[in-house]
Amino acid sequence: MEQSNNLILKLLLFALFAALSALVLIPLVAILIASFKPTQEMFRFGLDLSINPDVMSLNNYKIFLQRPPGSAAYNYYFWYRNSVIIAIVFTLISLLLSSMVGYGLAVYRFRGRNLLFGLVLIVMMVPVEIIMLPLYKLSITLKLMDNMWGVILPFAVAPLPIFFFRQFASGLPKDFLDAGRIDGCTEYGIFFRIMVPLMLPAFGAMTILQALGSWNNFLWPLIVLRSTEKLTLPIGLSTLITPYGNNYETLTSGSVLTILPILILFLFFQRFFIAGLTVGGVKG
């Protein structure tokens, strides 16, 4: 009887998650199908899941290969390049600095450590919109407007990755630290040679979250960036929606191409992502 109840429960959970997965995948499939259709089909039927081989083609993607100067596809190339560069640089800086701060709060005993960690938790509860105006004034003062450093630096060290790395490092054996010090290793050597390999699941999880956050970031880049060729993908694609007409060829096919880097990143780091979230959530 108990086994039968467990089987029914598993089937219900499977049906629930299958339904949730369908809700997430249906819009993505609709965009993918629409990227092969001409604009006239979009005006007639909108986004749907119908597949008509007679009207579907690769013409929308050929636009990006041609990229005539001044066209939406020409600007899309720069938007894509900017998003890739900003996401890579932002993720690397964020992982390096946040892991060092979280590691320091977890391992070292010093006066005010709990106060600093409490401040990190408090900052996590502050909405980003509240600090937009001070950050905007600071960016003007530091002359960070209209360049990628103005997008990267203000949020390079965020409270969430600090908290995550702190929780993960708190669960690591401290014997490795003593062994490294006995062998004459410096504190930086202990961190980079011993602790970083042990924290790979945390780095994998934070790589996905930080890269995804940078890739989809819209509000702050919208405030900082001004030049058309310096825009990122979310802002650039939004400029194609105007009261005078929408470039659906670039919108649909561009949206599909925008998803690919994050999808590849998740497939590559998913093992570390799951392990990092699991271990970091139960230790500390």
C-alpha positions, 0 to 999 in steps of 0.5 A: 500500500505504501509503495502504491502511494509513493508511486502515485505521488511520484506520478503526480510530481512528474505531471506537475513538473512536466506541466511547468516545463511546458509553460516555460518551453512553449514561448521559446518554441513559439519564438523559434518557429516564428524566426523562420516565418516572414513578417506577413505571417507574424502580422496575420497570425501572431506568435503560434505553434503552427508549422507551415513549410511553404512559408518557412525559410532561413531568410531571417538568419541570412539577414545577420550574415549579410549585415548591410551598414545601417541595418538592424542586423548590422547594429545587432552584431555590435550589441551581441559583441558588447553583451558577450564582452560585458558578461565575460568580464563582469562574471570573471571580476564578480567571481574573483572578488565575491569568492575572496570576500565570502571566503574571508568572512567564512574562514578568518576570525576578526573583529566586526566579522559578524557585523560585516556579514550582517551588512551583506544580508541587509544590502541583499534586502535593498531593492536595486531601484533605490540606489540607482540615483546615487550610482548614476551620480557616482558614474558621472563623477567617475566618468563611467558613462557610455562605456562598459565599465560603467555597466560592470563595476557598480555591481561587480561585487554583489551581496548574493554571491558573497553570501553564497560563497561564504555559506559554501566555504563555511562547510569546507574542512579547515584542516586544509588551511592548517596543512597549507600553512605548515607547508609554507603556503601563503594565504593567497596560495592557500586560497587559489591552490587549495580552496578554489579547487574545492569550491568549484561547484560554487563557482559553477553555480555562480558562473551561471547566475552572474552571467545570466544576470549580466546577459539579461540586465536591462535597467542599469545599461539603459541608464549608462549607455547612450551610443547605439553601437555600445548598447547591449542586446536587451536594450538593442532589441527593445529599440526595434519596437517603435510606434512606426513599425516593428522589425519582426525579422530581426526581433524573432531571429535575434531573440533565438540567437540571444538565447544560445550563449546562456543555453550553452553555458548552462549545459556546460556548467549544469553539473556544478550548478546543481552540486553548488546549490545543493551543498551550499544550501545545506552547509554553513 
